[in-house]
Amino acid sequence: MNDTRLKLMEAIARRRTVTARYNGNDMRLAPHLMFERHGALFVSALNMSKNWRSDDERRLGQFKLDGLAATELEEEEFDPLPSFEPVAPGSDDTLLLAV
């Protein structure tokens, strides 16, 4: 099991934020669930670094674990989005872990 996967699993289980680099961008993420799609691992997370126009606009993005680098577990806790449902995003996806 790789380090990124372990850190994200702990973040989901403990509702803690992570910092990571994705496609060259530094982000602060609130990971809500981990799932498998076609043999690859993904995390659905709120990008807390993004400037949302309103709280109602906030939504989860999907990030491939292989694309995440320099992942660090933070002390900051988060509350899941009010609209969050712990289900895999696609019908062929397999849910592994959710808050």
ZAMARGU-4260 file (C-alpha; in steps of 0.2 Angstrom, whole numbers, plus 5000, padded with zeros to 4 digits):
<rodrens>
0) 5000/5000/5000 | 5008/5017/4995 | 5010/5032/5007 | 4997/5043/4997 | 4984/5029/4999
5) 4987/5027/5018 | 4986/5046/5021 | 4970/5048/5011 | 4962/5033/5020 | 4967/5041/5037
10) 4960/5058/5031 | 4943/5050/5026 | 4942/5040/5042 | 4946/5055/5053 | 4938/5069/5043
15) 4955/5078/5041 | 4961/5089/5027 | 4976/5085/5016 | 4988/5096/5006 | 4994/5089/4989
20) 5001/5093/4972 | 4989/5088/4958 | 4994/5092/4940 | 5007/5105/4946 | 4995/5114/4957
25) 4996/5114/4976 | 4979/5111/4984 | 4970/5109/5001 | 4958/5095/5000 | 4944/5088/5011
30) 4943/5070/5005 | 4925/5062/5007 | 4927/5045/4998 | 4939/5033/4990 | 4934/5023/4975
35) 4941/5011/4962 | 4937/5014/4943 | 4944/5002/4930 | 4958/4996/4942 | 4964/5014/4947
40) 4961/5022/4964 | 4952/5039/4965 | 4947/5051/4979 | 4932/5062/4979 | 4937/5078/4988
45) 4932/5096/4990 | 4945/5107/4984 | 4946/5120/4998 | 4959/5130/4989 | 4947/5134/4975
50) 4937/5151/4976 | 4919/5146/4975 | 4906/5160/4972 | 4895/5153/4986 | 4894/5139/4998
55) 4880/5131/4987 | 4891/5130/4972 | 4904/5119/4982 | 4905/5101/4975 | 4917/5086/4975
60) 4930/5084/4962 | 4938/5067/4957 | 4957/5065/4959 | 4966/5050/4953 | 4978/5045/4967
65) 4992/5042/4954 | 4991/5060/4950 | 4993/5066/4968 | 5010/5070/4975 | 5018/5077/4991
70) 5002/5072/5000 | 5002/5077/5019 | 4989/5074/5032 | 4984/5090/5041 | 4977/5093/5058
75) 4962/5103/5052 | 4946/5094/5053 | 4931/5096/5040 | 4913/5093/5040 | 4906/5084/5025
80) 4896/5094/5012 | 4878/5094/5017 | 4873/5086/5000 | 4886/5072/5002 | 4880/5054/4999
85) 4892/5040/5002 | 4890/5031/4985 | 4902/5028/4971 | 4901/5042/4958 | 4898/5030/4943
90) 4888/5014/4941 | 4904/5004/4937 | 4914/5012/4951 | 4918/5002/4968 | 4916/5012/4984
95) 4931/5008/4996 | 4929/5020/5010 | 4918/5036/5014 | 4917/5048/5029
</rodrens>
